[in-house]
Amino acid sequence: MMSGSHGLNVVLLNKLKRSFGFPDDYLIRILPKYTDMFMLVNHSGRRRSMGID
């Protein structure tokens, strides 16, 4: 799940979000509140490679 840049792949995290107690809209509701800790990135431009650094 961790990449070389120590980020989390969003597609894999979506599969585990219930285990972590995340709501369905965690990318919209939680990440913007903590921009000092999390950043949504997409280095390659493909949807499956989106990640949280």
N, C-alpha and C positions, 0 to 999 in steps of 0.2 A: 504494500500500500504506500509506503514511503518511496519517493523518487530520489534520484541523485541530488536534487536540490532541497531535499528534506521537506517536500510538499506532499499533500494528500490528493490523490486522484478523485475528482468529484463523482465519476461514474461508480467507482468502488465504494466511496463514502455513502452514496445514495442507497446502496444495497444494505449498508449497516446502520443507517440513520435511526431506525427504530431501536436498535440495541443501545445506542448512545442517548436515546431520548430526544432526538432532534425532531422538530416539526417538519411537515412536508415542505414548507417554504423557508427553510433555514437559510438558504442562500440570499433570500431577499430580506428576511426579517432579522436574522442574527448577525451575519457578516458585516453589514453596513454600520452596525453599532460599535463594532470593535475593529475599526480600520487600522488602529495602531498595533493590533496583534495578528490580523488575518488579511490576506489579499487574494482575490480571485485572479488567476493568471491563465493565459492560453498562449503558450510559446509557439505552437505549430499551426494554429488556426483551425485545427480539427476539434469538433465538439467532444470527442472521447478523450482528448488530451487536456481538458480543462482541469485545473488543480487549484488547491488552496495552499498558499505559501505562508 
